[in-house]
């Protein structure tokens, strides 16, 4: 169990080393405007949330998530998925 947690933390630290690239990928997926694109974007955002919790803070993630959502504010299906994932509150 400790080994899997260590691997998870290592993976999250690697993800955070290229966080900007992952935010851009999530944005690209959200811009697709499809259910699969939204699902992919939310999976990326969940990983980023976990990474921020490990190496930064939930507040920093929230700030970056708000910036991410600025162009996507009218994508109701995306917002519903974010609420369901516990990343956003209505």
N, CA, C and O of each residue as an XYZ file, in Angstrom:
360
protein
N       0.814     -1.179      0.000
C       0.000      0.000      0.000
C       0.869      1.259      0.000
O       0.592      2.209     -0.733
N       1.912      1.264      0.817
C       2.815      2.410      0.860
C       3.518      2.592     -0.484
O       3.770      3.717     -0.913
N       3.831      1.479     -1.140
C       4.504      1.561     -2.433
C       3.590      2.174     -3.485
O       4.039      2.992     -4.288
N       2.320      1.796     -3.496
C       1.396      2.359     -4.485
C       1.161      3.843     -4.211
O       1.012      4.631     -5.144
N       1.127      4.223     -2.942
C       0.968      5.639     -2.613
C       2.196      6.415     -3.084
O       2.075      7.518     -3.619
N       3.365      5.839     -2.884
C       4.614      6.470     -3.330
C       4.606      6.654     -4.848
O       4.995      7.708     -5.351
N       4.159      5.619     -5.579
C       4.087      5.708     -7.036
C       3.095      6.784     -7.464
O       3.354      7.542     -8.399
N       1.968      6.845     -6.778
C       0.953      7.862     -7.093
C       1.523      9.263     -6.880
O       1.343     10.147     -7.718
N       2.208      9.460     -5.760
C       2.795     10.769     -5.476
C       3.862     11.131     -6.499
O       3.949     12.285     -6.917
N       4.667     10.168     -6.902
C       5.685     10.406     -7.927
C       5.026     10.816     -9.232
O       5.473     11.754     -9.893
N       3.963     10.114     -9.604
C       3.232     10.454    -10.827
C       2.629     11.845    -10.767
O       2.667     12.581    -11.753
N       2.075     12.211     -9.624
C       1.482     13.540     -9.477
C       2.549     14.633     -9.531
O       2.322     15.699    -10.103
N       3.706     14.369     -8.938
C       4.792     15.356     -8.996
C       5.266     15.539    -10.448
O       5.558     16.660    -10.866
N       5.342     14.458    -11.203
C       5.717     14.551    -12.611
C       4.662     15.331    -13.389
O       4.996     16.155    -14.240
N       3.396     15.069    -13.098
C       2.307     15.796    -13.750
C       2.428     17.290    -13.469
O       2.246     18.112    -14.368
N       2.733     17.639    -12.226
C       2.809     19.045    -11.856
C       4.007     19.753    -12.487
O       4.004     20.975    -12.629
N       5.023     18.988    -12.861
C       6.175     19.578    -13.546
C       5.782     20.106    -14.922
O       6.439     20.993    -15.467
N       4.716     19.560    -15.473
C       4.219     19.996    -16.788
C       2.743     20.386    -16.697
O       1.965     20.125    -17.615
N       2.372     21.008    -15.590
C       0.962     21.340    -15.350
C       0.380     22.208    -16.461
O      -0.767     22.005    -16.859
N       1.148     23.172    -16.968
C       0.626     24.047    -18.030
C       0.189     23.238    -19.247
O      -0.849     23.515    -19.848
N       0.979     22.250    -19.598
C       0.629     21.402    -20.746
C      -0.692     20.664    -20.495
O      -1.498     20.506    -21.412
N      -0.913     20.215    -19.264
C      -2.140     19.489    -18.937
C      -3.353     20.428    -18.927
O      -4.443     20.042    -19.347
N      -3.159     21.658    -18.447
C      -4.255     22.631    -18.523
C      -4.636     22.884    -19.990
O      -5.818     22.971    -20.321
N      -3.641     23.000    -20.855
C      -3.911     23.226    -22.281
C      -4.630     22.038    -22.904
O      -5.539     22.217    -23.715
N      -4.230     20.832    -22.532
C      -4.896     19.636    -23.046
C      -6.349     19.603    -22.579
O      -7.245     19.294    -23.364
N      -6.586     19.917    -21.314
C      -7.957     19.958    -20.793
C      -8.770     20.997    -21.555
O      -9.932     20.757    -21.882
N      -8.171     22.141    -21.838
C      -8.857     23.187    -22.588
C      -9.207     22.708    -23.995
O     -10.320     22.928    -24.472
N      -8.262     22.060    -24.648
C      -8.505     21.525    -25.993
C      -9.662     20.528    -25.978
O     -10.527     20.551    -26.854
N      -9.665     19.661    -24.982
C     -10.735     18.667    -24.882
C     -12.082     19.331    -24.623
O     -13.090     18.943    -25.214
N     -12.105     20.324    -23.747
C     -13.364     21.016    -23.447
C     -13.880     21.751    -24.679
O     -15.088     21.793    -24.912
N     -12.988     22.325    -25.461
C     -13.394     23.055    -26.671
C     -14.025     22.144    -27.722
O     -14.748     22.612    -28.602
N     -13.751     20.852    -27.629
C     -14.381     19.917    -28.569
C     -15.898     19.968    -28.448
O     -16.613     19.756    -29.428
N     -16.386     20.249    -27.242
C     -17.822     20.375    -27.036
C     -18.573     19.057    -27.068
O     -19.787     19.036    -27.274
N     -17.865     17.962    -26.866
C     -18.513     16.652    -26.903
C     -18.439     16.010    -25.530
O     -17.625     16.399    -24.692
N     -19.293     15.028    -25.308
C     -19.303     14.323    -24.027
C     -17.943     13.688    -23.751
O     -17.436     13.771    -22.632
N     -17.354     13.056    -24.760
C     -16.054     12.413    -24.542
C     -14.970     13.448    -24.249
O     -14.077     13.201    -23.438
N     -15.043     14.588    -24.897
C     -14.086     15.662    -24.627
C     -14.226     16.185    -23.206
O     -13.231     16.424    -22.522
N     -15.464     16.360    -22.769
C     -15.700     16.823    -21.393
C     -15.200     15.794    -20.382
O     -14.582     16.151    -19.379
N     -15.470     14.519    -20.650
C     -15.013     13.469    -19.739
C     -13.490     13.467    -19.635
O     -12.935     13.354    -18.542
N     -12.829     13.591    -20.769
C     -11.369     13.609    -20.781
C     -10.859     14.833    -20.019
O      -9.929     14.723    -19.220
N     -11.460     15.990    -20.261
C     -11.051     17.212    -19.569
C     -11.214     17.052    -18.056
O     -10.329     17.446    -17.295
N     -12.320     16.487    -17.620
C     -12.563     16.317    -16.180
C     -11.548     15.353    -15.581
O     -11.068     15.583    -14.471
N     -11.210     14.283    -16.288
C     -10.192     13.357    -15.774
C      -8.858     14.077    -15.570
O      -8.183     13.872    -14.561
N      -8.490     14.910    -16.521
C      -7.252     15.688    -16.394
C      -7.348     16.634    -15.203
O      -6.400     16.758    -14.428
N      -8.487     17.299    -15.057
C      -8.650     18.259    -13.969
C      -8.639     17.581    -12.599
O      -8.153     18.159    -11.627
N      -9.165     16.374    -12.516
C      -9.109     15.623    -11.252
C      -7.649     15.335    -10.901
O      -7.239     15.492     -9.751
N      -6.876     14.915    -11.889
C      -5.458     14.654    -11.649
C      -4.737     15.931    -11.231
O      -3.929     15.917    -10.302
N      -5.030     17.035    -11.915
C      -4.413     18.305    -11.546
C      -4.801     18.707    -10.126
O      -3.965     19.197     -9.367
N      -6.054     18.503     -9.770
C      -6.509     18.821     -8.418
C      -5.697     18.046     -7.386
O      -5.245     18.610     -6.389
N      -5.518     16.758     -7.631
C      -4.725     15.932     -6.717
C      -3.274     16.413     -6.673
O      -2.653     16.439     -5.610
N      -2.747     16.789     -7.824
C      -1.369     17.283     -7.878
C      -1.192     18.582     -7.117
O      -0.218     18.754     -6.385
N      -2.132     19.492     -7.289
C      -2.060     20.756     -6.556
C      -2.151     20.503     -5.058
O      -1.446     21.140     -4.276
N      -3.006     19.587     -4.660
C      -3.140     19.269     -3.235
C      -1.818     18.758     -2.677
O      -1.462     19.068     -1.540
N      -1.097     17.985     -3.459
C       0.171     17.413     -3.010
C       1.285     18.449     -2.962
O       2.019     18.519     -1.976
N       1.424     19.256     -4.014
C       2.606     20.119     -4.112
C       2.324     21.606     -3.938
O       3.259     22.398     -3.822
N       1.068     21.994     -3.918
C       0.746     23.412     -3.827
C      -0.395     23.594     -2.839
O      -0.224     23.398     -1.635
N      -1.564     23.971     -3.357
C      -2.712     24.148     -2.464
C      -4.009     24.041     -3.255
O      -4.027     24.224     -4.472
N      -5.083     23.745     -2.550
C      -6.410     23.701     -3.176
C      -6.796     25.094     -3.680
O      -7.468     25.223     -4.703
N      -6.372     26.128     -2.964
C      -6.688     27.489     -3.385
C      -6.052     27.785     -4.738
O      -6.694     28.363     -5.615
N      -4.793     27.389     -4.910
C      -4.114     27.609     -6.187
C      -4.842     26.867     -7.307
O      -5.003     27.397     -8.407
N      -5.281     25.639     -7.024
C      -6.039     24.897     -8.032
C      -7.338     25.631     -8.346
O      -7.697     25.786     -9.513
N      -8.039     26.080     -7.315
C      -9.294     26.801     -7.529
C      -9.103     28.045     -8.374
O      -9.923     28.342     -9.243
N      -8.028     28.771     -8.126
C      -7.740     29.973     -8.921
C      -7.506     29.606    -10.382
O      -8.040     30.253    -11.283
N      -6.708     28.571    -10.612
C      -6.426     28.152    -11.989
C      -7.667     27.557    -12.653
O      -7.871     27.731    -13.854
N      -8.490     26.861    -11.884
C      -9.729     26.306    -12.436
C     -10.666     27.431    -12.869
O     -11.296     27.338    -13.923
N     -10.762     28.482    -12.074
C     -11.605     29.619    -12.470
C     -11.111     30.235    -13.779
O     -11.915     30.590    -14.641
N      -9.792     30.362    -13.929
C      -9.243     30.885    -15.186
C      -9.567     29.937    -16.342
O      -9.922     30.380    -17.435
N      -9.445     28.644    -16.096
C      -9.774     27.641    -17.114
C     -11.233     27.763    -17.542
O     -11.546     27.647    -18.727
N     -12.121     27.994    -16.584
C     -13.555     28.005    -16.871
C     -14.043     29.288    -17.537
O     -15.156     29.315    -18.062
N     -13.253     30.333    -17.528
C     -13.697     31.594    -18.113
C     -14.248     31.417    -19.532
O     -15.356     31.880    -19.803
N     -13.523     30.770    -20.444
C     -14.092     30.601    -21.786
C     -15.110     29.461    -21.888
O     -15.756     29.298    -22.923
N     -15.255     28.682    -20.828
C     -16.134     27.512    -20.867
C     -17.370     27.667    -19.972
O     -18.075     26.690    -19.719
N     -17.629     28.858    -19.503
C     -18.689     29.086    -18.511
C     -20.074     28.693    -19.010
O     -20.962     28.413    -18.205
N     -20.271     28.666    -20.320
C     -21.597     28.338    -20.861
C     -21.727     26.867    -21.254
O     -22.730     26.470    -21.847
N     -20.748     26.084    -20.938
C     -20.778     24.658    -21.266
C     -21.381     23.899    -20.077
O     -20.667     23.356    -19.233
N     -22.697     23.884    -20.042
C     -23.418     23.284    -18.919
C     -23.051     21.840    -18.655
O     -22.929     21.428    -17.502
N     -22.875     21.072    -19.713
C     -22.531     19.653    -19.534
C     -21.165     19.508    -18.874
O     -20.969     18.613    -18.052
N     -20.232     20.362    -19.218
C     -18.911     20.336    -18.585
C     -19.032     20.727    -17.113
O     -18.459     20.070    -16.243
N     -19.765     21.777    -16.843
C     -19.932     22.229    -15.453
C     -20.594     21.159    -14.596
O     -20.196     20.947    -13.451
N     -21.601     20.485    -15.143
C     -22.259     19.401    -14.391
C     -21.264     18.283    -14.061
O     -21.290     17.729    -12.962
N     -20.402     17.960    -15.001
C     -19.398     16.920    -14.757
C     -18.399     17.367    -13.684
O     -17.959     16.563    -12.863
N     -18.050     18.647    -13.700
C     -17.136     19.162    -12.674
C     -17.783     19.132    -11.289
O     -17.123     18.825    -10.296
N     -19.056     19.447    -11.230
C     -19.779     19.379     -9.945
C     -19.813     17.936     -9.462
O     -19.540     17.663     -8.293
N     -20.146     17.017    -10.354
C     -20.222     15.601     -9.988
C     -18.875     15.079     -9.494
O     -18.820     14.244     -8.591
N     -17.789     15.577    -10.090
C     -16.439     15.156     -9.698
C     -15.970     15.847     -8.409
O     -14.911     15.518     -7.877
N     -16.759     16.800     -7.914
C     -16.401     17.501     -6.687
C     -15.391     18.613     -6.890
O     -14.760     19.066     -5.935
N     -15.234     19.056     -8.133
C     -14.259     20.104     -8.430
C     -14.870     21.493     -8.463
O     -14.147     22.486     -8.377
N     -16.162     21.579     -8.582
C     -16.845     22.865     -8.740
C     -18.167     22.816     -8.004
O     -18.803     21.765     -7.917
N     -18.573     23.940     -7.481
C     -19.894     23.983     -6.832
C     -20.757     24.990     -7.575
O     -20.277     26.025     -8.037
N     -22.008     24.673     -7.678
C     -22.930     25.527     -8.437
C     -23.248     26.788     -7.699
O     -24.009     27.619     -8.195
